[in-house]
């Protein structure tokens, strides 16, 4: 198991891209590690009033990756991407597992999306600018996905501890 200090030490004098990629991959792996080994029931269970659960966090992060890298940076047309699970009537459908969804499948979809994100990111410089659907120019997609993944890795830490007492990496 790689610890955050070991990650930092391995890229302390690395390029900015290598640092961003290494930390993002560490966080991606941390979220998956927190969900591995829980039952399907526990993947759906929420010990907090908001309904947040491990499976839903991973499902949501798949869509964060897709929106950030495939849609924004890769400029892949929406018609060529999977249909998001949310609707106007159900805007938080990406935050829960449906009865027909299995945790392992959601993890596999997330990891496949992360692989696609790596491929897309490798094709562009860090200062590559995209124009969002709202007309704003942005260059900070790595930072956005890192922040979003870090927040949810922290949520996953707490949820896993509340589910079965597991702590740490």
TORGUVEX-166267 format. One record per residue (C-alpha): residue number from 0; residue in three letters; x, y, z. Coordinates in Angstrom, 1 decimal, padded with zeros to 4 digits. Layout:
N
<node k="NUM" r="ALA" xx="X" yy="Y" zz="Z"/>
...
END
This chain:
169
<node k="0" r="UNK" xx="000.0" yy="000.0" zz="000.0"/>
<node k="1" r="UNK" xx="001.3" yy="003.4" zz="-001.0"/>
<node k="2" r="UNK" xx="000.9" yy="006.2" zz="001.6"/>
<node k="3" r="UNK" xx="000.5" yy="009.9" zz="000.8"/>
<node k="4" r="UNK" xx="004.0" yy="010.7" zz="002.1"/>
<node k="5" r="UNK" xx="005.5" yy="008.1" zz="-000.3"/>
<node k="6" r="UNK" xx="003.6" yy="009.6" zz="-003.2"/>
<node k="7" r="UNK" xx="004.8" yy="013.1" zz="-002.3"/>
<node k="8" r="UNK" xx="008.4" yy="011.9" zz="-002.0"/>
<node k="9" r="UNK" xx="008.2" yy="010.1" zz="-005.4"/>
<node k="10" r="UNK" xx="007.2" yy="013.3" zz="-007.2"/>
<node k="11" r="UNK" xx="008.7" yy="016.0" zz="-005.0"/>
<node k="12" r="UNK" xx="011.0" yy="017.3" zz="-007.8"/>
<node k="13" r="UNK" xx="008.9" yy="016.0" zz="-010.7"/>
<node k="14" r="UNK" xx="007.2" yy="018.1" zz="-013.4"/>
<node k="15" r="UNK" xx="003.9" yy="019.8" zz="-012.7"/>
<node k="16" r="UNK" xx="002.1" yy="017.3" zz="-014.9"/>
<node k="17" r="UNK" xx="003.6" yy="014.3" zz="-013.2"/>
<node k="18" r="UNK" xx="002.7" yy="015.7" zz="-009.8"/>
<node k="19" r="UNK" xx="-000.9" yy="016.4" zz="-010.8"/>
<node k="20" r="UNK" xx="-001.3" yy="012.9" zz="-012.5"/>
<node k="21" r="UNK" xx="000.3" yy="011.1" zz="-009.5"/>
<node k="22" r="UNK" xx="-001.9" yy="012.8" zz="-006.9"/>
<node k="23" r="UNK" xx="-005.0" yy="012.4" zz="-009.0"/>
<node k="24" r="UNK" xx="-004.3" yy="008.7" zz="-009.5"/>
<node k="25" r="UNK" xx="-003.6" yy="008.3" zz="-005.7"/>
<node k="26" r="UNK" xx="-007.0" yy="009.8" zz="-004.9"/>
<node k="27" r="UNK" xx="-008.8" yy="007.7" zz="-007.6"/>
<node k="28" r="UNK" xx="-007.2" yy="004.6" zz="-006.1"/>
<node k="29" r="UNK" xx="-008.1" yy="005.7" zz="-002.5"/>
<node k="30" r="UNK" xx="-011.8" yy="006.0" zz="-003.4"/>
<node k="31" r="UNK" xx="-011.8" yy="002.5" zz="-004.9"/>
<node k="32" r="UNK" xx="-009.9" yy="001.0" zz="-002.0"/>
<node k="33" r="UNK" xx="-012.5" yy="002.4" zz="000.4"/>
<node k="34" r="UNK" xx="-015.3" yy="000.7" zz="-001.5"/>
<node k="35" r="UNK" xx="-013.6" yy="-002.7" zz="-002.0"/>
<node k="36" r="UNK" xx="-014.6" yy="-005.4" zz="000.3"/>
<node k="37" r="UNK" xx="-018.0" yy="-004.0" zz="001.3"/>
<node k="38" r="UNK" xx="-021.2" yy="-005.9" zz="000.6"/>
<node k="39" r="UNK" xx="-023.7" yy="-004.7" zz="-002.0"/>
<node k="40" r="UNK" xx="-025.9" yy="-003.7" zz="000.9"/>
<node k="41" r="UNK" xx="-023.2" yy="-001.7" zz="002.5"/>
<node k="42" r="UNK" xx="-022.3" yy="-000.1" zz="-000.8"/>
<node k="43" r="UNK" xx="-025.8" yy="001.4" zz="-000.8"/>
<node k="44" r="UNK" xx="-026.2" yy="002.0" zz="002.9"/>
<node k="45" r="UNK" xx="-025.9" yy="005.5" zz="004.2"/>
<node k="46" r="UNK" xx="-025.1" yy="006.1" zz="007.8"/>
<node k="47" r="UNK" xx="-025.6" yy="009.9" zz="007.3"/>
<node k="48" r="UNK" xx="-028.8" yy="011.9" zz="006.8"/>
<node k="49" r="UNK" xx="-027.9" yy="013.1" zz="003.3"/>
<node k="50" r="UNK" xx="-028.0" yy="009.6" zz="001.9"/>
<node k="51" r="UNK" xx="-024.4" yy="009.6" zz="000.8"/>
<node k="52" r="UNK" xx="-023.1" yy="006.1" zz="000.2"/>
<node k="53" r="UNK" xx="-019.9" yy="004.5" zz="-001.1"/>
<node k="54" r="UNK" xx="-021.4" yy="003.1" zz="-004.3"/>
<node k="55" r="UNK" xx="-023.0" yy="006.5" zz="-005.1"/>
<node k="56" r="UNK" xx="-019.7" yy="008.3" zz="-004.6"/>
<node k="57" r="UNK" xx="-017.9" yy="006.2" zz="-007.1"/>
<node k="58" r="UNK" xx="-020.8" yy="006.4" zz="-009.6"/>
<node k="59" r="UNK" xx="-020.7" yy="010.2" zz="-009.2"/>
<node k="60" r="UNK" xx="-016.9" yy="010.4" zz="-009.7"/>
<node k="61" r="UNK" xx="-017.2" yy="008.5" zz="-013.0"/>
<node k="62" r="UNK" xx="-019.4" yy="011.3" zz="-014.3"/>
<node k="63" r="UNK" xx="-017.0" yy="013.9" zz="-012.9"/>
<node k="64" r="UNK" xx="-014.2" yy="012.3" zz="-014.9"/>
<node k="65" r="UNK" xx="-016.4" yy="012.0" zz="-018.0"/>
<node k="66" r="UNK" xx="-017.6" yy="015.6" zz="-017.8"/>
<node k="67" r="UNK" xx="-014.2" yy="017.0" zz="-017.0"/>
<node k="68" r="UNK" xx="-012.0" yy="015.1" zz="-019.4"/>
<node k="69" r="UNK" xx="-014.1" yy="013.5" zz="-022.1"/>
<node k="70" r="UNK" xx="-016.7" yy="016.3" zz="-022.5"/>
<node k="71" r="UNK" xx="-014.7" yy="019.4" zz="-021.7"/>
<node k="72" r="UNK" xx="-011.1" yy="018.7" zz="-022.6"/>
<node k="73" r="UNK" xx="-011.7" yy="016.0" zz="-025.2"/>
<node k="74" r="UNK" xx="-014.6" yy="017.9" zz="-026.7"/>
<node k="75" r="UNK" xx="-016.3" yy="014.5" zz="-027.4"/>
<node k="76" r="UNK" xx="-019.9" yy="015.3" zz="-028.5"/>
<node k="77" r="UNK" xx="-022.6" yy="014.3" zz="-026.0"/>
<node k="78" r="UNK" xx="-024.2" yy="012.0" zz="-028.6"/>
<node k="79" r="UNK" xx="-021.0" yy="009.9" zz="-028.5"/>
<node k="80" r="UNK" xx="-020.9" yy="009.7" zz="-024.7"/>
<node k="81" r="UNK" xx="-023.1" yy="007.5" zz="-022.3"/>
<node k="82" r="UNK" xx="-026.3" yy="009.1" zz="-021.3"/>
<node k="83" r="UNK" xx="-026.0" yy="010.6" zz="-017.8"/>
<node k="84" r="UNK" xx="-028.3" yy="009.0" zz="-015.2"/>
<node k="85" r="UNK" xx="-029.7" yy="012.3" zz="-013.9"/>
<node k="86" r="UNK" xx="-032.7" yy="014.2" zz="-015.2"/>
<node k="87" r="UNK" xx="-034.4" yy="017.4" zz="-014.3"/>
<node k="88" r="UNK" xx="-036.8" yy="015.4" zz="-012.2"/>
<node k="89" r="UNK" xx="-034.0" yy="013.4" zz="-010.5"/>
<node k="90" r="UNK" xx="-030.9" yy="015.6" zz="-010.5"/>
<node k="91" r="UNK" xx="-029.0" yy="013.4" zz="-008.0"/>
<node k="92" r="UNK" xx="-029.4" yy="010.0" zz="-009.7"/>
<node k="93" r="UNK" xx="-025.6" yy="009.8" zz="-010.2"/>
<node k="94" r="UNK" xx="-025.2" yy="009.7" zz="-006.4"/>
<node k="95" r="UNK" xx="-026.9" yy="006.4" zz="-005.7"/>
<node k="96" r="UNK" xx="-026.8" yy="002.8" zz="-007.0"/>
<node k="97" r="UNK" xx="-029.9" yy="001.6" zz="-008.6"/>
<node k="98" r="UNK" xx="-031.2" yy="-001.9" zz="-007.8"/>
<node k="99" r="UNK" xx="-029.8" yy="-003.3" zz="-011.0"/>
<node k="100" r="UNK" xx="-026.3" yy="-001.8" zz="-010.5"/>
<node k="101" r="UNK" xx="-023.6" yy="-003.8" zz="-008.8"/>
<node k="102" r="UNK" xx="-020.7" yy="-002.1" zz="-007.0"/>
<node k="103" r="UNK" xx="-018.0" yy="-004.0" zz="-009.0"/>
<node k="104" r="UNK" xx="-019.6" yy="-002.8" zz="-012.3"/>
<node k="105" r="UNK" xx="-019.7" yy="000.8" zz="-011.0"/>
<node k="106" r="UNK" xx="-016.0" yy="000.5" zz="-010.0"/>
<node k="107" r="UNK" xx="-015.1" yy="-000.9" zz="-013.4"/>
<node k="108" r="UNK" xx="-017.0" yy="001.9" zz="-015.2"/>
<node k="109" r="UNK" xx="-015.2" yy="004.5" zz="-013.0"/>
<node k="110" r="UNK" xx="-011.8" yy="002.9" zz="-013.6"/>
<node k="111" r="UNK" xx="-012.5" yy="002.8" zz="-017.4"/>
<node k="112" r="UNK" xx="-013.4" yy="006.4" zz="-017.4"/>
<node k="113" r="UNK" xx="-010.3" yy="007.3" zz="-015.5"/>
<node k="114" r="UNK" xx="-008.3" yy="005.4" zz="-018.1"/>
<node k="115" r="UNK" xx="-010.0" yy="007.5" zz="-020.8"/>
<node k="116" r="UNK" xx="-009.3" yy="010.7" zz="-018.9"/>
<node k="117" r="UNK" xx="-005.6" yy="009.8" zz="-018.7"/>
<node k="118" r="UNK" xx="-005.5" yy="009.3" zz="-022.5"/>
<node k="119" r="UNK" xx="-007.3" yy="012.5" zz="-023.2"/>
<node k="120" r="UNK" xx="-005.2" yy="014.6" zz="-020.8"/>
<node k="121" r="UNK" xx="-002.0" yy="013.2" zz="-022.3"/>
<node k="122" r="UNK" xx="-003.0" yy="014.7" zz="-025.6"/>
<node k="123" r="UNK" xx="-003.1" yy="018.3" zz="-024.3"/>
<node k="124" r="UNK" xx="-000.8" yy="020.7" zz="-022.5"/>
<node k="125" r="UNK" xx="-001.8" yy="021.7" zz="-018.9"/>
<node k="126" r="UNK" xx="-002.7" yy="025.2" zz="-020.1"/>
<node k="127" r="UNK" xx="-005.0" yy="023.9" zz="-022.9"/>
<node k="128" r="UNK" xx="-008.1" yy="026.1" zz="-022.6"/>
<node k="129" r="UNK" xx="-011.6" yy="025.0" zz="-023.3"/>
<node k="130" r="UNK" xx="-014.8" yy="027.0" zz="-023.5"/>
<node k="131" r="UNK" xx="-017.5" yy="025.6" zz="-021.2"/>
<node k="132" r="UNK" xx="-021.1" yy="025.4" zz="-022.3"/>
<node k="133" r="UNK" xx="-021.7" yy="028.5" zz="-020.3"/>
<node k="134" r="UNK" xx="-019.1" yy="030.4" zz="-022.4"/>
<node k="135" r="UNK" xx="-016.3" yy="030.5" zz="-019.8"/>
<node k="136" r="UNK" xx="-012.7" yy="029.6" zz="-020.7"/>
<node k="137" r="UNK" xx="-011.0" yy="027.3" zz="-018.4"/>
<node k="138" r="UNK" xx="-007.6" yy="025.6" zz="-018.0"/>
<node k="139" r="UNK" xx="-008.0" yy="024.1" zz="-014.5"/>
<node k="140" r="UNK" xx="-009.7" yy="020.8" zz="-015.2"/>
<node k="141" r="UNK" xx="-007.0" yy="018.7" zz="-013.4"/>
<node k="142" r="UNK" xx="-007.5" yy="020.8" zz="-010.3"/>
<node k="143" r="UNK" xx="-011.2" yy="020.5" zz="-010.5"/>
<node k="144" r="UNK" xx="-011.1" yy="016.8" zz="-010.7"/>
<node k="145" r="UNK" xx="-008.5" yy="016.5" zz="-008.0"/>
<node k="146" r="UNK" xx="-010.5" yy="018.7" zz="-005.6"/>
<node k="147" r="UNK" xx="-013.7" yy="016.8" zz="-006.4"/>
<node k="148" r="UNK" xx="-012.0" yy="013.4" zz="-006.0"/>
<node k="149" r="UNK" xx="-010.3" yy="014.5" zz="-002.8"/>
<node k="150" r="UNK" xx="-013.5" yy="015.7" zz="-001.2"/>
<node k="151" r="UNK" xx="-015.2" yy="012.4" zz="-002.0"/>
<node k="152" r="UNK" xx="-012.2" yy="010.3" zz="-000.9"/>
<node k="153" r="UNK" xx="-012.7" yy="012.0" zz="002.5"/>
<node k="154" r="UNK" xx="-016.4" yy="011.2" zz="002.5"/>
<node k="155" r="UNK" xx="-015.5" yy="007.6" zz="001.6"/>
<node k="156" r="UNK" xx="-013.1" yy="007.4" zz="004.6"/>
<node k="157" r="UNK" xx="-015.9" yy="008.5" zz="007.0"/>
<node k="158" r="UNK" xx="-018.5" yy="006.3" zz="005.4"/>
<node k="159" r="UNK" xx="-016.3" yy="003.2" zz="005.5"/>
<node k="160" r="UNK" xx="-015.4" yy="003.8" zz="009.2"/>
<node k="161" r="UNK" xx="-019.1" yy="004.2" zz="010.0"/>
<node k="162" r="UNK" xx="-020.0" yy="001.1" zz="008.1"/>
<node k="163" r="UNK" xx="-017.5" yy="-001.4" zz="009.5"/>
<node k="164" r="UNK" xx="-014.9" yy="000.5" zz="011.5"/>
<node k="165" r="UNK" xx="-012.2" yy="000.3" zz="008.8"/>
<node k="166" r="UNK" xx="-009.8" yy="003.3" zz="009.0"/>
<node k="167" r="UNK" xx="-006.7" yy="004.5" zz="007.2"/>
<node k="168" r="UNK" xx="-005.6" yy="003.6" zz="003.7"/>
END
